[in-house]
Amino acid sequence: MSKRDYYEVLGVNRDASDEDIKKAYRKLAMKHHPDRNPDNPKSEEHFKEAKEAYETLSDAQKRAAYDQHGHAAFEGGGNPFGAGGAGALVRGATLLALAEGRYPDAETAAQAKRLMRDILDHHLEQRGVESRRVVLDLLALGEGGERR
């Protein structure tokens, strides 16, 4: 069974604000909560579906990945990031971000960072990820969104 669009599940537009998403989720959660509908298994399914949609759309990074790739951003098979999903990409980005603090000197850290960036770039290129340049540009940003 294919999953429904998360925006459709919550009944909001794609340009909905974080507050609109939160309100829509709370309304559905109250309506379909298993404690309120103990004899209705369909209601529990709706509750879980709304929770999954909210967990994705309320997180800025997950929402951006979902907006770009749909459900494929979080599943294997057809996943633009390979079997590891968006989580693997985030772990790779985290390794790059941490490289500066994990090495004895700045030169070793820079070498490790270049190597990890090259590996990630190669990985994305092999999988035909069209947003490869965007991902690499994001990795170049420091805390607060300023360029390193």
C-alpha positions in Angstrom: 0.0 0.0 0.0 1.4 3.4 -0.9 1.6 6.1 1.6 -0.5 9.2 1.4 1.0 12.6 0.9 1.9 14.0 4.4 0.4 17.4 3.6 -2.9 15.6 2.6 -2.8 13.5 5.8 -2.7 16.7 7.9 -5.1 18.6 5.6 -2.7 21.5 5.1 -1.2 23.2 2.0 2.5 22.7 1.1 3.2 26.3 2.1 1.7 25.8 5.6 3.5 27.4 8.5 4.9 25.4 11.3 2.1 26.6 13.5 -0.6 25.5 11.0 1.1 22.0 10.8 1.1 21.8 14.6 -2.6 22.8 14.9 -3.7 20.3 12.2 -1.7 17.5 13.9 -3.1 18.3 17.3 -6.7 18.3 15.9 -6.2 14.9 14.2 -4.4 13.5 17.2 -7.3 14.4 19.5 -9.8 13.0 17.1 -8.1 9.7 16.4 -6.2 9.0 19.7 -6.5 5.3 20.6 -7.6 6.2 24.1 -10.6 8.0 22.7 -11.4 5.3 20.2 -10.5 2.0 21.9 -12.7 -0.1 19.6 -11.8 1.5 16.3 -8.6 0.1 14.8 -9.0 2.4 11.7 -8.8 5.4 14.0 -5.5 4.1 15.4 -4.2 3.8 11.9 -5.2 7.5 11.2 -3.5 8.5 14.5 -0.2 6.8 13.5 -0.4 8.2 10.0 -0.9 11.8 11.4 2.0 11.3 13.9 4.4 10.2 11.1 3.4 13.1 8.9 3.8 15.6 11.8 7.2 14.1 12.8 8.4 14.7 9.2 6.8 18.1 8.5 7.7 19.6 11.8 11.4 19.0 11.4 12.9 21.6 8.9 15.5 19.2 7.5 13.1 16.3 7.1 10.5 18.6 5.6 13.0 19.8 3.0 14.0 16.3 2.1 10.3 15.2 1.9 9.4 18.3 -0.3 12.2 17.4 -2.7 12.0 13.6 -2.8 8.7 12.6 -1.2 8.6 9.4 0.8 11.6 8.1 -1.1 13.8 10.4 1.0 13.2 8.1 4.0 13.0 4.6 2.4 15.2 2.2 0.6 14.6 1.3 -3.0 14.3 4.4 -5.3 15.9 6.4 -2.5 18.0 9.2 -4.0 20.5 8.7 -1.1 20.8 4.9 -1.4 19.8 2.4 1.2 20.9 4.5 4.1 18.3 7.1 3.4 18.5 10.8 4.3 19.9 9.6 7.7 23.1 8.4 5.9 23.5 11.8 4.3 23.0 13.6 7.6 25.6 11.3 9.2 28.0 12.1 6.4 27.4 15.8 6.9 27.9 15.4 10.6 31.2 13.7 10.0 32.3 16.7 7.9 31.2 19.2 10.5 33.0 17.4 13.3 36.2 16.9 11.4 37.7 20.2 12.5 37.5 19.3 16.2 38.6 15.7 16.0 42.2 16.1 14.8 45.3 17.3 16.4 45.9 20.2 14.1 44.1 22.3 11.5 46.0 20.8 8.5 45.1 17.2 9.4 41.5 18.3 9.9 41.4 20.0 6.5 42.8 16.9 4.8 40.2 14.7 6.5 37.5 17.1 5.6 38.5 17.2 1.9 38.7 13.4 1.8 35.2 13.0 3.4 33.8 15.7 1.0 35.3 13.8 -2.0 33.8 10.5 -0.8 30.4 12.1 -0.3 30.5 13.8 -3.6 31.4 10.6 -5.4 28.7 8.7 -3.5 26.0 11.3 -4.5 27.3 11.4 -8.1 27.1 7.6 -8.5 23.5 7.6 -7.4 22.5 10.4 -9.8 21.5 12.8 -7.1 20.6 16.0 -8.9 20.9 18.1 -5.8 24.5 17.1 -5.3 25.7 20.7 -5.6 23.1 21.9 -3.1 24.1 19.2 -0.6 27.8 20.1 -0.9 27.0 23.8 -0.6 25.0 23.1 2.6 28.0 21.3 4.0 30.1 24.4 3.4 27.9 26.4 5.8 28.9 26.9 9.4 26.7 27.3 12.4 24.2 30.1 12.0 24.3 29.6 8.2 27.4 31.7 7.5 29.9 30.4 4.9 33.1 28.8 6.3 
